[in-house]
Amino acid sequence: MKENEEILEHVEAIGGSYVWDAEIFAVTLLDVPAKDGDLTPLSHLRGVQQIALNASNLSFGVIESIARIPGLESLVLCQHNLSSEELVALHLAGPEIEVVSNEA
């Protein structure tokens, strides 16, 4: 999956990390306040099970396109600015949506 490899190189370049092995494929960007343009490529990942994002600078459209990745099981969001209606729409997109606290 050459496209996945290119996207994951981009994830690392902007400060994120990932695990991709036989058991799990997860991408983590909780500590990266990325902008829409930084994360648009994520929607092209295939086979990813979980994505965790700092959503403070992300539009609903980008978050929704990520939530609609085929086979995505879980989308974890921190520091989001989404309305309750937008959160409901994300739940309907497919994956389990988990909102985590910003506090340590």
N, C-alpha and C positions, 0 to 999 in steps of 0.2 A: 504494500500500500504506500506507494511513493508519495501521494498527496498527503497522507497522514504524517509521514516523516517530515515533509516540508513545513506543515502546520506546527508540528511539535518543536521543530527548530525555532520557529517564530515565537512560540510560547516561552521557550527558554531565553530567547534574546530579549524579551520584555520583562523578564524576572519571574516567570512562572515555573512550574514543574509538572512532571507527569510520571505515572507508573503505567507501563504497557508490557504485560507479560501474559502467560497462558491463563492466569487466574483473574486478572483485573486490568481494566484500561480506564484510568482516571486522570483528569487534568485539574490542577489546582492553581488558582490565581487570586487567592483570598488576600494576599498582602500586596497586590498590584492594582492600584486605582487606574486601570486602563480605560481608554476612551473607545468609542464605537469602532473607529477605524482599526484599532489594534486587535479587536476581537471578532470582527466580521468573518475572518477565515475559519474560526472555530465551527461555524455552521456547516462546513464541508467535511468535518471529521466523520469517519465511518467506524463503527464498532465500539465507540466510546460508551462507557457505562455511567460514569459520573463526571460532572463538571462542577467545580466550586469557584465562585466568582465574587470579587469585590465589585458591587454594582453601583457604586457611588457616582460614577461618571457615565453610566450606560443608559441609552434610551430603551424604552420598552420594546421597540421594534427589533433591536439587536438581541435583547434577552429572549424575546419570543422566538426568533429564528434559531437560537441555540437550543431552546426548549423543544423545538420540533425536529431535532436531529433523530433520524430513525434509530430505534433501539435504545435511546438514552433512558436510563432508569432513574437517575437522581440529578437534580439541579439544586445546588446549595448556593444561597445568596446571603451576602452580608453587606451592610451599609447601603441598602437600596432606598430609592425614593419612589417606589411604586405605590399606586393607589390600591385599595382593596379590590376594586374591579379588575385592575391589571393582574393582581395576584390570582384571582379566580380564573382569568383567561389563561394564565400560565398553567394552573392546575389542569385545565381542560386540554391543554396542548399534549399531555401525555405523561411526562415523567413526574415522579414524586418531587415536590418542591419543598425544600427545607430552608427556613429563614433562621440564621444564627445571629446571636447577639454580638454587638460590636465590642462589648466589654470583656476585659480579661479577668 
